[in-house]
Amino acid sequence: SFHVFYQLVAGASVDERAQFKLLERRDQYTFLSYGAATALGLPDAEHWARTKALSKQLGFSEAQRDAIFGLCSALLALGNLHFERPPNDDNARCVVSPREPPAEGAAEALARAAEGA
């Protein structure tokens, strides 16, 4: 479910934040900035610990879990991209806004997820 995104941002350790290139706060992600989401009345950070433990119990390897969580990070980064039409473009095509640094972060996160798959 979409709750894993909230869990990841709320509960990731310092090492996981560095590994998955996560921003510090939920409201820094477009996909998560429209309000809080809770499941089963537990804080998202506690759910993150449970999600990791259950994925291990289900037999996912560390590399598989890293690939899955890396993909979640990449999706969050992709959600922060903004598109615009370049000036003087008669074809009216859209490009990623050059003002947006998330494109590089999203590409890196997708590459890391692919390597772990």
BELZI-V981876 format. One record per residue. N is the residue number from 1. RES is the residue in three letters. PHI is phi in degrees with one decimal (999 if undefined). PSI is psi in whole degrees, 0 to 359 (* if undefined). OMEGA is omega in whole degrees, 0 to 359 (* if undefined). Layout:
{{N;RES;PHI;PSI;OMEGA} {N;RES;PHI;PSI;OMEGA}}
//
This chain:
{{1;SER;999;172;181} {2;PHE;-67.7;346;181} {3;HIS;-60.8;334;181} {4;VAL;-60.6;330;179} {5;PHE;-67.4;316;177} {6;TYR;-63.3;317;181} {7;GLN;-62.0;314;181} {8;LEU;-58.3;311;182} {9;VAL;-68.9;322;183} {10;ALA;-77.1;326;190} {11;GLY;-111.4;355;183} {12;ALA;-61.9;138;177} {13;SER;-72.1;172;177} {14;VAL;-58.4;316;179} {15;ASP;-64.4;318;179} {16;GLU;-65.8;322;178} {17;ARG;-60.8;318;179} {18;ALA;-69.4;315;181} {19;GLN;-60.3;315;184} {20;PHE;-96.5;5;178} {21;LYS;53.7;48;182} {22;LEU;-83.4;145;171} {23;LEU;-76.0;165;187} {24;GLU;-74.4;322;189} {25;ARG;-123.1;150;178} {26;ARG;-58.2;320;184} {27;ASP;-71.7;357;176} {28;GLN;-84.4;354;178} {29;TYR;-108.0;127;180} {30;THR;-55.2;315;182} {31;PHE;-63.0;336;185} {32;LEU;-110.6;4;188} {33;SER;-89.0;3;184} {34;TYR;-94.7;5;178} {35;GLY;143.4;169;181} {36;ALA;-85.8;154;175} {37;ALA;-132.1;134;177} {38;THR;-127.0;153;178} {39;ALA;-132.5;131;177} {40;LEU;57.1;22;175} {41;GLY;71.6;7;179} {42;LEU;-96.5;148;175} {43;PRO;-62.5;149;182} {44;ASP;-58.2;324;180} {45;ALA;-63.3;321;177} {46;GLU;-67.9;321;177} {47;HIS;-63.4;324;179} {48;TRP;-61.0;314;179} {49;ALA;-61.0;319;179} {50;ARG;-67.7;320;179} {51;THR;-60.9;315;179} {52;LYS;-64.1;316;181} {53;ALA;-64.8;317;180} {54;LEU;-68.0;324;179} {55;SER;-65.6;326;176} {56;LYS;-68.7;317;179} {57;GLN;-62.6;328;179} {58;LEU;-76.1;355;175} {59;GLY;96.6;9;176} {60;PHE;-71.7;133;177} {61;SER;-72.3;166;178} {62;GLU;-60.8;320;179} {63;ALA;-64.4;321;179} {64;GLN;-67.1;317;179} {65;ARG;-62.9;317;178} {66;ASP;-61.4;321;179} {67;ALA;-65.8;317;180} {68;ILE;-64.5;311;182} {69;PHE;-69.9;329;175} {70;GLY;-65.3;322;177} {71;LEU;-65.3;320;176} {72;CYS;-59.9;317;177} {73;SER;-61.0;317;180} {74;ALA;-62.8;319;179} {75;LEU;-63.5;320;176} {76;LEU;-61.9;317;179} {77;ALA;-65.2;318;178} {78;LEU;-61.5;326;178} {79;GLY;-65.5;342;179} {80;ASN;-89.9;357;179} {81;LEU;-71.5;146;175} {82;HIS;-122.3;144;181} {83;PHE;-117.2;148;178} {84;GLU;-148.0;160;176} {85;ARG;-89.7;128;179} {86;PRO;-63.6;146;178} {87;PRO;-64.2;147;177} {88;ASN;61.4;32;178} {89;ASP;-105.1;107;182} {90;ASP;-70.3;341;180} {91;ASN;-81.7;351;177} {92;ALA;55.0;37;176} {93;ARG;-86.1;158;180} {94;CYS;-106.5;148;176} {95;VAL;-131.6;161;175} {96;VAL;-66.0;133;181} {97;SER;-58.2;129;179} {98;PRO;-67.4;348;179} {99;ARG;-81.1;354;188} {100;GLU;-103.2;110;176} {101;PRO;-72.5;344;183} {102;PRO;-61.1;339;182} {103;ALA;-59.1;316;180} {104;GLU;-65.4;316;179} {105;GLY;-63.4;321;179} {106;ALA;-66.4;318;179} {107;ALA;-63.8;317;178} {108;GLU;-63.8;318;180} {109;ALA;-64.8;320;177} {110;LEU;-65.3;320;179} {111;ALA;-64.6;318;179} {112;ARG;-64.8;319;179} {113;ALA;-63.9;321;180} {114;ALA;-66.9;323;179} {115;GLU;-65.1;326;182} {116;GLY;-83.2;349;184} {117;ALA;-74.9;*;*}}
//
